[in-house]
Amino acid sequence: MGQKVMPLGFRIAIREPWRSRWFATKKEFGKLLRQDQQIRKFIKKNYHSAAIARIDIERTRDTIVVIIHTGRPGILIGRKGSRVDELREELAKIAGQQVVVRTVEISKPELSAQLVSESVAEQLEKRVSFRRAMKKTAQLTMQAGALGVKINVAGRLGGAEMARREKLILGSIPLATLDAEVDYGFGIARTTYGVIGVKTWIYKGEYESVRKTNGANAKAR
């Protein structure tokens, strides 16, 4: 089970918060879900260089709050907030109501599985050897403080006739326990030979609440 279940989906509502936080009736649910998808696609497509790892969406009756977790907030905000104002206007057109945009800076992009996947994919598009790209990126992630990293690439690697999979594992990746904080990301490299998929798992240790409970129990003993 631990090898097949997506780590984020496995932990949602137990250890991880929902990425879309709102309530809707059965009649409106499909429309709002589609709207969330359009918002995420628009931001990822038009602000790809801002290193966006995650987009959370919260809704009230009158307002949509879009929380963007980014490794390069300066690119997203622009000079004196000009790009954020443009983004807000574009999202308001998609949603048909007022939109508030908030940015959250990712202090260590090397520990974000989504950004690591996109980094490897970008290197593959620039014709860097897949083994070199995987090894270099995994080492940077471990140096940043990760306890384990696994990178899996699949496709026509190195322009080979037949598609295959290659994986690299450093440290440990405990996928079967909910106490382990395992981040997951997926990227796509569009090369001249075809599409190559990049999956990344990063083990950061136990969740904060688990650490605090274990520490309190140790003191009590």
CYANA upper distance limits for C-alpha pairs under 8 A (distance plus 0.5 A):
  1 MET  CA      5 VAL  CA      6.60
  1 MET  CA    176 ALA  CA      7.63
  2 GLY  CA    174 PRO  CA      8.47
  2 GLY  CA    175 LEU  CA      5.33
  2 GLY  CA    176 ALA  CA      5.02
  3 GLN  CA    175 LEU  CA      7.36
  5 VAL  CA      9 GLY  CA      8.12
  5 VAL  CA     10 PHE  CA      7.14
  6 MET  CA     10 PHE  CA      6.62
  6 MET  CA    184 TYR  CA      8.06
  7 PRO  CA     11 ARG  CA      6.88
  7 PRO  CA    175 LEU  CA      7.46
  7 PRO  CA    182 VAL  CA      6.99
  7 PRO  CA    183 ASP  CA      7.44
  7 PRO  CA    184 TYR  CA      6.81
  8 LEU  CA     12 ILE  CA      6.56
  8 LEU  CA     16 GLU  CA      7.78
  8 LEU  CA    182 VAL  CA      8.24
  8 LEU  CA    183 ASP  CA      7.33
  8 LEU  CA    184 TYR  CA      6.97
 10 PHE  CA    178 LEU  CA      8.41
 11 ARG  CA     15 ARG  CA      5.65
 11 ARG  CA     16 GLU  CA      6.01
 11 ARG  CA    178 LEU  CA      7.01
 12 ILE  CA     16 GLU  CA      5.12
 12 ILE  CA     17 PRO  CA      6.34
 12 ILE  CA     18 TRP  CA      6.56
 13 ALA  CA     17 PRO  CA      6.00
 13 ALA  CA     18 TRP  CA      6.76
 15 ARG  CA    178 LEU  CA      7.72
 15 ARG  CA    179 ASP  CA      8.36
 15 ARG  CA    207 TYR  CA      8.32
 19 ARG  CA     55 ILE  CA      7.53
 19 ARG  CA     56 ASP  CA      5.25
 19 ARG  CA     57 ILE  CA      6.94
 20 SER  CA     36 ASP  CA      8.24
 20 SER  CA     56 ASP  CA      6.23
 20 SER  CA     57 ILE  CA      5.26
 20 SER  CA     58 GLU  CA      6.54
 21 ARG  CA     56 ASP  CA      8.27
 21 ARG  CA     57 ILE  CA      6.66
 21 ARG  CA     58 GLU  CA      5.33
 21 ARG  CA     59 ARG  CA      7.29
 22 TRP  CA     58 GLU  CA      6.33
 22 TRP  CA     59 ARG  CA      5.82
 22 TRP  CA     60 THR  CA      7.86
 24 ALA  CA     28 GLU  CA      6.42
 24 ALA  CA     29 PHE  CA      5.82
 24 ALA  CA     32 LEU  CA      8.47
 25 THR  CA     29 PHE  CA      6.39
 26 LYS  CA     30 GLY  CA      8.15
 28 GLU  CA     32 LEU  CA      6.81
 29 PHE  CA     33 LEU  CA      6.58
 30 GLY  CA     34 ARG  CA      6.67
 31 LYS  CA     35 GLN  CA      6.74
 32 LEU  CA     36 ASP  CA      6.75
 33 LEU  CA     37 GLN  CA      6.91
 34 ARG  CA     38 GLN  CA      6.78
 35 GLN  CA     39 ILE  CA      6.72
 35 GLN  CA     94 ILE  CA      7.79
 35 GLN  CA     95 ALA  CA      7.00
 36 ASP  CA     40 ARG  CA      6.77
 36 ASP  CA     57 ILE  CA      7.77
 37 GLN  CA     41 LYS  CA      6.65
 38 GLN  CA     42 PHE  CA      6.55
 38 GLN  CA     94 ILE  CA      8.05
 39 ILE  CA     43 ILE  CA      6.80
 39 ILE  CA     91 LEU  CA      7.07
 39 ILE  CA     94 ILE  CA      7.69
 40 ARG  CA     44 LYS  CA      6.64
 40 ARG  CA     55 ILE  CA      7.20
 41 LYS  CA     45 LYS  CA      6.47
 42 PHE  CA     46 ASN  CA      6.57
 43 ILE  CA     47 TYR  CA      6.08
 43 ILE  CA     48 HIS  CA      8.04
 44 LYS  CA     48 HIS  CA      5.69
 44 LYS  CA     52 ILE  CA      7.52
 47 TYR  CA     51 ALA  CA      8.46
 47 TYR  CA     52 ILE  CA      8.31
 47 TYR  CA     76 LEU  CA      7.36
 48 HIS  CA     52 ILE  CA      7.37
 49 SER  CA     75 ILE  CA      8.00
 50 ALA  CA     70 THR  CA      6.88
 50 ALA  CA     71 GLY  CA      7.13
 50 ALA  CA     72 ARG  CA      5.49
 50 ALA  CA     73 PRO  CA      7.15
 50 ALA  CA     74 GLY  CA      8.43
 50 ALA  CA     75 ILE  CA      6.00
 50 ALA  CA     76 LEU  CA      6.29
 51 ALA  CA     70 THR  CA      6.00
 51 ALA  CA     71 GLY  CA      5.65
 51 ALA  CA     72 ARG  CA      6.45
 51 ALA  CA    115 LEU  CA      6.99
 52 ILE  CA     68 ILE  CA      7.47
 52 ILE  CA     69 HIS  CA      6.39
 52 ILE  CA     70 THR  CA      4.87
 52 ILE  CA     71 GLY  CA      6.95
 52 ILE  CA     72 ARG  CA      8.38
 52 ILE  CA    115 LEU  CA      7.79
 53 ALA  CA     68 ILE  CA      8.46
 53 ALA  CA     69 HIS  CA      6.25
 53 ALA  CA     70 THR  CA      6.42
 53 ALA  CA     71 GLY  CA      8.07
 53 ALA  CA    112 SER  CA      7.40
 53 ALA  CA    114 GLN  CA      5.96
 53 ALA  CA    115 LEU  CA      6.29
 54 ARG  CA     68 ILE  CA      6.72
 54 ARG  CA     69 HIS  CA      5.72
 54 ARG  CA     70 THR  CA      7.91
 54 ARG  CA    114 GLN  CA      8.48
 55 ILE  CA     66 VAL  CA      7.42
 55 ILE  CA     67 ILE  CA      6.20
 55 ILE  CA     68 ILE  CA      5.21
 55 ILE  CA     69 HIS  CA      6.71
 56 ASP  CA     66 VAL  CA      6.44
 56 ASP  CA     67 ILE  CA      5.47
 56 ASP  CA     68 ILE  CA      7.02
 57 ILE  CA     64 ILE  CA      7.53
 57 ILE  CA     65 VAL  CA      6.27
 57 ILE  CA     66 VAL  CA      5.26
 57 ILE  CA     67 ILE  CA      6.72
 58 GLU  CA     64 ILE  CA      6.39
 58 GLU  CA     65 VAL  CA      5.53
 58 GLU  CA     66 VAL  CA      7.07
 59 ARG  CA     63 THR  CA      6.51
 59 ARG  CA     64 ILE  CA      5.08
 59 ARG  CA     65 VAL  CA      6.65
 60 THR  CA     64 ILE  CA      6.89
 62 ASP  CA     97 GLN  CA      7.47
 62 ASP  CA     98 GLN  CA      7.31
 63 THR  CA     97 GLN  CA      7.11
 63 THR  CA     98 GLN  CA      5.61
 63 THR  CA     99 VAL  CA      6.24
 63 THR  CA    100 VAL  CA      7.66
 64 ILE  CA     97 GLN  CA      8.02
 64 ILE  CA     98 GLN  CA      6.90
 64 ILE  CA     99 VAL  CA      5.29
 64 ILE  CA    100 VAL  CA      6.63
 65 VAL  CA     99 VAL  CA      6.42
 65 VAL  CA    100 VAL  CA      5.23
 65 VAL  CA    101 VAL  CA      6.50
 65 VAL  CA    102 ARG  CA      7.85
 66 VAL  CA     99 VAL  CA      7.72
 66 VAL  CA    100 VAL  CA      6.62
 66 VAL  CA    101 VAL  CA      5.42
 66 VAL  CA    102 ARG  CA      6.65
 67 ILE  CA    101 VAL  CA      6.62
 67 ILE  CA    102 ARG  CA      5.28
 67 ILE  CA    103 THR  CA      6.23
 67 ILE  CA    104 VAL  CA      7.56
 68 ILE  CA    101 VAL  CA      8.02
 68 ILE  CA    102 ARG  CA      6.67
 68 ILE  CA    103 THR  CA      5.30
 68 ILE  CA    104 VAL  CA      6.50
 69 HIS  CA    103 THR  CA      6.47
 69 HIS  CA    104 VAL  CA      5.17
 69 HIS  CA    105 GLU  CA      6.41
 69 HIS  CA    106 ILE  CA      6.90
 70 THR  CA    103 THR  CA      7.45
 70 THR  CA    104 VAL  CA      6.69
 70 THR  CA    105 GLU  CA      5.75
 70 THR  CA    106 ILE  CA      6.15
 71 GLY  CA    105 GLU  CA      6.22
 71 GLY  CA    106 ILE  CA      5.30
 71 GLY  CA    107 SER  CA      7.42
 71 GLY  CA    108 LYS  CA      8.15
 71 GLY  CA    109 PRO  CA      6.31
 72 ARG  CA     76 LEU  CA      7.48
 72 ARG  CA    105 GLU  CA      7.63
 72 ARG  CA    106 ILE  CA      8.42
 73 PRO  CA     77 ILE  CA      6.51
 73 PRO  CA    103 THR  CA      7.37
 73 PRO  CA    104 VAL  CA      8.17
 73 PRO  CA    105 GLU  CA      6.66
 74 GLY  CA     78 GLY  CA      6.30
 76 LEU  CA     83 ARG  CA      6.84
 76 LEU  CA     84 VAL  CA      7.05
 77 ILE  CA     81 GLY  CA      5.40
 77 ILE  CA     82 SER  CA      7.21
 77 ILE  CA     83 ARG  CA      5.79
 77 ILE  CA     84 VAL  CA      5.49
 78 GLY  CA     82 SER  CA      5.97
 78 GLY  CA     83 ARG  CA      5.37
 78 GLY  CA     84 VAL  CA      7.43
 79 ARG  CA     83 ARG  CA      7.87
 81 GLY  CA     85 ASP  CA      6.94
 82 SER  CA     86 GLU  CA      6.99
 83 ARG  CA     87 LEU  CA      6.63
 84 VAL  CA     88 ARG  CA      6.54
 84 VAL  CA    101 VAL  CA      7.77
 85 ASP  CA     89 GLU  CA      6.82
 86 GLU  CA     90 GLU  CA      6.80
 87 LEU  CA     91 LEU  CA      6.62
 88 ARG  CA     92 ALA  CA      6.60
 88 ARG  CA     99 VAL  CA      6.52
 88 ARG  CA    100 VAL  CA      7.26
 88 ARG  CA    101 VAL  CA      6.95
 89 GLU  CA     93 LYS  CA      6.98
 89 GLU  CA     99 VAL  CA      8.37
 90 GLU  CA     94 ILE  CA      7.10
 91 LEU  CA     95 ALA  CA      6.57
 91 LEU  CA     99 VAL  CA      7.17
 92 ALA  CA     96 GLY  CA      5.91
 92 ALA  CA     97 GLN  CA      5.94
 92 ALA  CA     98 GLN  CA      6.16
 92 ALA  CA     99 VAL  CA      6.07
 93 LYS  CA     97 GLN  CA      7.94
 95 ALA  CA     99 VAL  CA      8.38
108 LYS  CA    112 SER  CA      7.83
108 LYS  CA    144 ALA  CA      7.82
109 PRO  CA    115 LEU  CA      6.91
109 PRO  CA    116 VAL  CA      8.02
110 GLU  CA    115 LEU  CA      7.75
110 GLU  CA    116 VAL  CA      6.74
110 GLU  CA    140 LEU  CA      7.20
110 GLU  CA    141 THR  CA      5.52
110 GLU  CA    144 ALA  CA      6.89
111 LEU  CA    116 VAL  CA      8.06
111 LEU  CA    141 THR  CA      6.47
111 LEU  CA    144 ALA  CA      7.35
111 LEU  CA    145 GLY  CA      8.21
111 LEU  CA    146 ALA  CA      7.22
111 LEU  CA    202 ILE  CA      7.48
111 LEU  CA    204 LYS  CA      8.33
112 SER  CA    116 VAL  CA      6.69
112 SER  CA    183 ASP  CA      7.49
112 SER  CA    185 GLY  CA      8.30
112 SER  CA    202 ILE  CA      8.13
113 ALA  CA    117 SER  CA      6.61
113 ALA  CA    183 ASP  CA      6.17
113 ALA  CA    184 TYR  CA      5.65
113 ALA  CA    185 GLY  CA      5.07
113 ALA  CA    186 PHE  CA      8.23
113 ALA  CA    200 THR  CA      6.03
113 ALA  CA    201 TRP  CA      6.62
113 ALA  CA    202 ILE  CA      6.52
114 GLN  CA    118 GLU  CA      6.79
114 GLN  CA    184 TYR  CA      7.09
114 GLN  CA    185 GLY  CA      4.32
114 GLN  CA    186 PHE  CA      6.38
114 GLN  CA    187 GLY  CA      7.56
114 GLN  CA    200 THR  CA      7.80
115 LEU  CA    119 SER  CA      6.52
115 LEU  CA    185 GLY  CA      7.90
116 VAL  CA    120 VAL  CA      6.81
116 VAL  CA    137 THR  CA      7.62
116 VAL  CA    185 GLY  CA      8.08
116 VAL  CA    200 THR  CA      7.57
117 SER  CA    121 ALA  CA      6.68
117 SER  CA    151 ILE  CA      8.41
117 SER  CA    185 GLY  CA      6.49
117 SER  CA    186 PHE  CA      6.11
117 SER  CA    187 GLY  CA      5.46
117 SER  CA    198 VAL  CA      6.18
117 SER  CA    199 LYS  CA      6.58
117 SER  CA    200 THR  CA      6.28
118 GLU  CA    122 GLU  CA      6.51
118 GLU  CA    186 PHE  CA      7.84
118 GLU  CA    187 GLY  CA      5.42
118 GLU  CA    188 ILE  CA      7.66
118 GLU  CA    198 VAL  CA      8.28
119 SER  CA    123 GLN  CA      6.83
119 SER  CA    137 THR  CA      8.38
120 VAL  CA    124 LEU  CA      6.78
120 VAL  CA    133 ALA  CA      6.43
120 VAL  CA    134 MET  CA      7.08
120 VAL  CA    137 THR  CA      7.57
120 VAL  CA    198 VAL  CA      7.74
121 ALA  CA    125 GLU  CA      6.80
121 ALA  CA    187 GLY  CA      6.59
121 ALA  CA    188 ILE  CA      6.31
121 ALA  CA    189 ALA  CA      5.01
121 ALA  CA    196 ILE  CA      8.21
121 ALA  CA    197 GLY  CA      8.20
121 ALA  CA    198 VAL  CA      6.99
122 GLU  CA    126 LYS  CA      6.95
122 GLU  CA    189 ALA  CA      6.95
123 GLN  CA    127 ARG  CA      7.05
123 GLN  CA    128 VAL  CA      5.99
123 GLN  CA    133 ALA  CA      6.94
124 LEU  CA    128 VAL  CA      5.77
124 LEU  CA    129 SER  CA      7.41
124 LEU  CA    130 PHE  CA      6.77
124 LEU  CA    133 ALA  CA      7.85
124 LEU  CA    189 ALA  CA      6.84
124 LEU  CA    191 THR  CA      7.87
125 GLU  CA    189 ALA  CA      6.27
125 GLU  CA    190 ARG  CA      6.83
125 GLU  CA    191 THR  CA      5.86
128 VAL  CA    132 ARG  CA      7.66
128 VAL  CA    133 ALA  CA      7.00
129 SER  CA    133 ALA  CA      6.67
129 SER  CA    158 GLY  CA      7.49
130 PHE  CA    134 MET  CA      6.56
130 PHE  CA    157 LEU  CA      7.54
130 PHE  CA    158 GLY  CA      7.68
131 ARG  CA    135 LYS  CA      6.55
132 ARG  CA    136 LYS  CA      6.46
133 ALA  CA    137 THR  CA      6.55
134 MET  CA    138 ALA  CA      6.50
134 MET  CA    151 ILE  CA      7.21
134 MET  CA    168 LEU  CA      7.50
135 LYS  CA    139 GLN  CA      6.66
135 LYS  CA    168 LEU  CA      7.87
136 LYS  CA    140 LEU  CA      6.86
137 THR  CA    141 THR  CA      6.80
138 ALA  CA    142 MET  CA      6.81
138 ALA  CA    149 VAL  CA      6.93
138 ALA  CA    150 LYS  CA      8.16
138 ALA  CA    151 ILE  CA      7.97
138 ALA  CA    170 LEU  CA      7.74
139 GLN  CA    143 GLN  CA      6.64
140 LEU  CA    144 ALA  CA      6.72
141 THR  CA    145 GLY  CA      7.38
141 THR  CA    146 ALA  CA      6.56
141 THR  CA    149 VAL  CA      7.82
142 MET  CA    146 ALA  CA      5.27
142 MET  CA    147 LEU  CA      7.18
142 MET  CA    148 GLY  CA      7.34
142 MET  CA    149 VAL  CA      7.74
142 MET  CA    170 LEU  CA      8.30
145 GLY  CA    204 LYS  CA      8.03
146 ALA  CA    202 ILE  CA      7.26
146 ALA  CA    203 TYR  CA      6.53
146 ALA  CA    204 LYS  CA      5.55
146 ALA  CA    205 GLY  CA      8.18
147 LEU  CA    171 GLY  CA      6.33
147 LEU  CA    172 SER  CA      7.04
147 LEU  CA    202 ILE  CA      8.24
147 LEU  CA    203 TYR  CA      6.00
147 LEU  CA    204 LYS  CA      6.11
147 LEU  CA    205 GLY  CA      6.93
148 GLY  CA    169 ILE  CA      7.97
148 GLY  CA    170 LEU  CA      6.00
148 GLY  CA    171 GLY  CA      4.51
148 GLY  CA    172 SER  CA      5.10
148 GLY  CA    173 ILE  CA      6.10
148 GLY  CA    202 ILE  CA      6.33
148 GLY  CA    203 TYR  CA      5.37
148 GLY  CA    204 LYS  CA      7.69
149 VAL  CA    169 ILE  CA      6.29
149 VAL  CA    170 LEU  CA      5.83
149 VAL  CA    171 GLY  CA      6.88
149 VAL  CA    172 SER  CA      7.60
149 VAL  CA    173 ILE  CA      7.22
149 VAL  CA    200 THR  CA      7.77
149 VAL  CA    201 TRP  CA      6.12
149 VAL  CA    202 ILE  CA      5.02
149 VAL  CA    203 TYR  CA      6.70
150 LYS  CA    167 LYS  CA      7.54
150 LYS  CA    168 LEU  CA      6.11
150 LYS  CA    169 ILE  CA      4.91
150 LYS  CA    170 LEU  CA      7.00
150 LYS  CA    173 ILE  CA      7.82
150 LYS  CA    200 THR  CA      6.18
150 LYS  CA    201 TRP  CA      5.59
150 LYS  CA    202 ILE  CA      7.09
151 ILE  CA    167 LYS  CA      6.04
151 ILE  CA    168 LEU  CA      5.79
151 ILE  CA    169 ILE  CA      7.14
151 ILE  CA    198 VAL  CA      7.61
151 ILE  CA    199 LYS  CA      6.28
151 ILE  CA    200 THR  CA      5.10
151 ILE  CA    201 TRP  CA      7.09
152 ASN  CA    165 ARG  CA      7.58
152 ASN  CA    166 GLU  CA      6.37
152 ASN  CA    167 LYS  CA      4.80
152 ASN  CA    168 LEU  CA      7.08
152 ASN  CA    198 VAL  CA      6.26
152 ASN  CA    199 LYS  CA      5.56
152 ASN  CA    200 THR  CA      6.88
153 VAL  CA    165 ARG  CA      6.23
153 VAL  CA    166 GLU  CA      5.96
153 VAL  CA    167 LYS  CA      6.81
153 VAL  CA    196 ILE  CA      7.28
153 VAL  CA    197 GLY  CA      6.10
153 VAL  CA    198 VAL  CA      5.07
153 VAL  CA    199 LYS  CA      6.92
154 ALA  CA    163 ALA  CA      7.46
154 ALA  CA    164 ARG  CA      6.14
154 ALA  CA    165 ARG  CA      4.81
154 ALA  CA    166 GLU  CA      6.97
154 ALA  CA    196 ILE  CA      6.08
154 ALA  CA    197 GLY  CA      5.81
154 ALA  CA    198 VAL  CA      7.25
155 GLY  CA    163 ALA  CA      5.05
155 GLY  CA    164 ARG  CA      6.05
155 GLY  CA    165 ARG  CA      7.18
155 GLY  CA    194 GLY  CA      7.96
155 GLY  CA    195 VAL  CA      6.92
155 GLY  CA    196 ILE  CA      5.07
155 GLY  CA    197 GLY  CA      7.08
156 ARG  CA    160 ALA  CA      5.73
156 ARG  CA    161 GLU  CA      7.20
156 ARG  CA    162 MET  CA      6.62
156 ARG  CA    163 ALA  CA      4.77
156 ARG  CA    164 ARG  CA      7.00
156 ARG  CA    193 TYR  CA      7.10
156 ARG  CA    194 GLY  CA      7.19
156 ARG  CA    195 VAL  CA      8.08
156 ARG  CA    196 ILE  CA      7.25
157 LEU  CA    163 ALA  CA      7.23
157 LEU  CA    164 ARG  CA      7.50
157 LEU  CA    196 ILE  CA      7.91
159 GLY  CA    193 TYR  CA      6.17
172 SER  CA    203 TYR  CA      7.75
173 ILE  CA    182 VAL  CA      8.03
173 ILE  CA    201 TRP  CA      7.97
173 ILE  CA    202 ILE  CA      7.76
173 ILE  CA    203 TYR  CA      6.23
174 PRO  CA    180 ALA  CA      7.18
174 PRO  CA    182 VAL  CA      8.36
174 PRO  CA    203 TYR  CA      8.04
175 LEU  CA    180 ALA  CA      7.98
175 LEU  CA    182 VAL  CA      7.77
179 ASP  CA    206 GLU  CA      6.06
179 ASP  CA    207 TYR  CA      6.62
179 ASP  CA    210 VAL  CA      7.28
180 ALA  CA    203 TYR  CA      7.67
180 ALA  CA    204 LYS  CA      8.11
180 ALA  CA    205 GLY  CA      6.32
180 ALA  CA    206 GLU  CA      5.08
180 ALA  CA    207 TYR  CA      6.87
181 GLU  CA    203 TYR  CA      6.46
181 GLU  CA    204 LYS  CA      6.08
181 GLU  CA    205 GLY  CA      6.11
181 GLU  CA    206 GLU  CA      5.87
181 GLU  CA    207 TYR  CA      6.06
182 VAL  CA    201 TRP  CA      6.97
182 VAL  CA    202 ILE  CA      5.94
182 VAL  CA    203 TYR  CA      4.99
182 VAL  CA    204 LYS  CA      6.78
182 VAL  CA    205 GLY  CA      8.24
183 ASP  CA    200 THR  CA      8.49
183 ASP  CA    201 TRP  CA      6.15
183 ASP  CA    202 ILE  CA      5.60
183 ASP  CA    203 TYR  CA      7.02
183 ASP  CA    204 LYS  CA      8.23
184 TYR  CA    199 LYS  CA      7.95
184 TYR  CA    200 THR  CA      6.13
184 TYR  CA    201 TRP  CA      5.21
184 TYR  CA    202 ILE  CA      7.09
185 GLY  CA    199 LYS  CA      6.36
185 GLY  CA    200 THR  CA      5.71
185 GLY  CA    201 TRP  CA      7.27
186 PHE  CA    197 GLY  CA      7.83
186 PHE  CA    198 VAL  CA      6.15
186 PHE  CA    199 LYS  CA      5.13
186 PHE  CA    200 THR  CA      6.94
187 GLY  CA    197 GLY  CA      6.55
187 GLY  CA    198 VAL  CA      5.50
187 GLY  CA    199 LYS  CA      7.03
188 ILE  CA    195 VAL  CA      7.27
188 ILE  CA    196 ILE  CA      6.36
188 ILE  CA    197 GLY  CA      5.30
188 ILE  CA    198 VAL  CA      6.56
189 ALA  CA    195 VAL  CA      6.24
189 ALA  CA    196 ILE  CA      5.54
189 ALA  CA    197 GLY  CA      6.86
189 ALA  CA    198 VAL  CA      8.08
190 ARG  CA    194 GLY  CA      6.59
190 ARG  CA    195 VAL  CA      5.19
190 ARG  CA    196 ILE  CA      6.99
191 THR  CA    195 VAL  CA      6.49
191 THR  CA    196 ILE  CA      7.85
206 GLU  CA    210 VAL  CA      6.81
206 GLU  CA    211 ARG  CA      6.91
207 TYR  CA    211 ARG  CA      6.94
208 GLU  CA    212 LYS  CA      6.72
209 SER  CA    213 THR  CA      6.68
210 VAL  CA    214 ASN  CA      6.62
211 ARG  CA    215 GLY  CA      6.58
212 LYS  CA    216 ALA  CA      6.63
213 THR  CA    217 ASN  CA      6.66
214 ASN  CA    218 ALA  CA      6.69
215 GLY  CA    219 LYS  CA      6.88
216 ALA  CA    220 ALA  CA      6.76
217 ASN  CA    221 ARG  CA      6.89
